[in-house]
């Protein structure tokens, strides 16, 4: 029997659903500090005309603003898709303590795939990484989104 999803990942999946409903690639992110949700975000690149408005970037910005610091070293990031190189770089700079993600991204991911940013000697901070949490739900949502557009 599968384990129930942690609340932050359920919330990230809901944000991903809302992103898809708005015509965005369905990715959601949540920043927590302990049990507290600090920030919630979804992809907003198209709706905000901002190529950097990936869910992770929006969530990190909101968490920094909410906590009044650029150092999120006591925080965790929950995201529905393996972060890309831009987002992985921001995660490292923010000093995120732990990264939890749902679906792996062999094409665009930069944590377990591609540049594997956190394993590079030039990466000054690498979070603990846990993948595959809610993977089937996130992957199904992404497949359905792109199938509808082809």
Secondary structure as UniProt FT lines:
FT   HELIX           7..21
FT   TURN            22..23
FT   STRAND          28..33
FT   TURN            34..35
FT   STRAND          36..42
FT   TURN            45..49
FT   TURN            51..52
FT   HELIX           55..67
FT   TURN            73..74
FT   STRAND          76..81
FT   HELIX           85..94
FT   STRAND          98..103
FT   TURN            106..108
FT   TURN            114..115
FT   HELIX           117..119
FT   TURN            121..122
FT   STRAND          128..130
FT   TURN            133..134
FT   HELIX           135..149
//
